[in-house]
Amino acid sequence: MKILVVDDDVDFADGMAEMLGLFEHDVHTAYSCEAGIAAAGKESFDLALIDVGLNDRNGAECAREIRKLSKTTAFVLVTGYSAEALARMGMSVEEFNILRKPVKLEDLEPFLKD
């Protein structure tokens, strides 16, 4: 499975890529929304894991931009915030799956099926 990890926390992104790589997934990391969009413009991904709190854009906006480039990519937003907190912040994320950080492999398993 080809996976794009977009997170401005380099340690989190690299750790997630390393963990997923152990299970033989082809993982690309991007440390900003713009870098994620650029990566999606060059190749297609089966799954994109995108941090909600990116420095250059919120994760939902980033996912929507990547979706324009790839209609077949599945999206999971990752965040330290609860769904209720995101709603209070006015962030519209209803159309996405959301996982709370720290993300565990068992949380990702439903999304890693080919």
C-alpha positions as CSV (number, residue, x, y, z in Angstrom):
1,M,0.0,0.0,0.0
2,K,1.3,3.5,-0.8
3,I,0.9,5.8,2.1
4,L,1.4,9.6,2.4
5,V,2.1,10.9,5.9
6,V,1.7,14.7,6.2
7,D,2.8,16.1,9.6
8,D,4.9,19.1,10.5
9,D,6.1,17.2,13.6
10,V,9.1,15.5,11.9
11,D,9.6,13.0,14.7
12,F,5.9,11.9,14.4
13,A,6.0,11.7,10.6
14,D,9.2,9.8,10.5
15,G,8.2,7.5,13.3
16,M,4.9,6.7,11.6
17,A,6.7,6.1,8.3
18,E,9.2,3.8,10.0
19,M,6.4,1.8,11.7
20,L,4.4,1.4,8.5
21,G,7.5,0.6,6.5
22,L,8.1,-2.4,8.9
23,F,4.9,-3.8,7.4
24,E,6.2,-3.3,3.9
25,H,4.1,-0.3,3.0
26,D,5.6,2.2,0.7
27,V,5.5,5.4,2.8
28,H,6.3,9.0,1.7
29,T,6.6,11.7,4.3
30,A,5.8,15.4,3.8
31,Y,6.4,18.0,6.6
32,S,3.9,20.6,5.4
33,C,0.6,20.7,3.5
34,E,2.2,22.2,0.5
35,A,4.8,19.4,0.4
36,G,1.9,16.9,0.7
37,I,0.1,18.4,-2.2
38,A,3.2,18.4,-4.3
39,A,3.8,14.7,-3.5
40,A,0.2,13.9,-4.4
41,G,0.6,15.8,-7.7
42,K,3.5,13.6,-8.7
43,E,2.2,10.2,-7.6
44,S,-1.0,8.6,-6.3
45,F,-1.4,7.2,-2.8
46,D,-3.8,4.6,-1.4
47,L,-4.0,6.3,2.0
48,A,-3.0,9.8,3.4
49,L,-2.5,10.3,7.1
50,I,-2.7,14.1,7.7
51,D,-2.2,16.0,10.9
52,V,-5.0,18.4,11.7
53,G,-2.8,21.1,13.1
54,L,-0.3,21.7,10.3
55,N,1.7,25.0,10.4
56,D,0.8,26.1,6.8
57,R,-2.9,24.9,6.6
58,N,-5.3,22.8,8.6
59,G,-5.3,19.2,7.9
60,A,-8.9,19.1,6.6
61,E,-8.1,21.8,4.0
62,C,-5.0,19.9,3.0
63,A,-6.9,16.7,2.6
64,R,-9.5,18.4,0.4
65,E,-6.7,19.8,-1.8
66,I,-5.1,16.4,-2.2
67,R,-8.5,14.8,-2.9
68,K,-8.8,17.1,-6.0
69,L,-5.6,15.4,-7.3
70,S,-6.5,11.9,-6.3
71,K,-10.0,10.6,-6.2
72,T,-9.0,7.2,-5.0
73,T,-7.0,8.2,-1.9
74,A,-8.5,7.4,1.5
75,F,-7.9,10.0,4.2
76,V,-7.4,9.8,7.9
77,L,-6.8,12.9,9.9
78,V,-4.7,12.6,13.0
79,T,-4.9,15.0,16.0
80,G,-4.3,15.4,19.6
81,Y,-7.7,17.1,19.8
82,S,-11.1,15.4,20.4
83,A,-13.8,15.7,17.7
84,E,-15.7,18.0,20.1
85,A,-12.7,20.3,20.5
86,L,-12.3,20.4,16.7
87,A,-15.9,21.4,16.3
88,R,-15.5,24.2,18.9
89,M,-12.6,25.5,16.9
90,G,-14.9,25.7,13.9
91,M,-13.0,23.0,12.0
92,S,-15.2,21.0,9.6
93,V,-13.9,17.5,9.6
94,E,-17.1,15.4,9.3
95,E,-16.2,13.8,6.0
96,F,-12.9,12.3,7.3
97,N,-11.9,9.5,9.6
98,I,-10.1,10.9,12.7
99,L,-7.6,9.1,14.9
100,R,-6.2,10.6,18.1
101,K,-2.5,10.9,18.7
102,P,-0.6,8.9,19.7
103,V,-1.7,6.7,16.9
104,K,-1.2,2.9,17.4
105,L,-0.9,0.3,14.8
106,E,-4.2,-1.4,15.8
107,D,-6.0,2.0,15.3
108,L,-4.6,2.1,11.7
109,E,-5.3,-1.6,10.8
110,P,-8.8,-1.0,9.4
111,F,-7.4,1.5,6.9
112,L,-4.5,-0.6,5.8
113,K,-6.5,-3.3,4.0
114,D,-5.8,-3.4,0.3
